[in-house]
């Protein structure tokens, strides 16, 4: 059996690379989040204390 003639040995690494490329493209926005028009509210309920 010649290694270079076996189709499975050629298809498996190519399929793995394609799957990794799809996942990389799909999850790329999660690595570089850019918040747009994010509403922010500040609530200050501090009360003084006596010792």
Helices and strands as residue ranges (DSSP letters): G 3-5, H 7-31
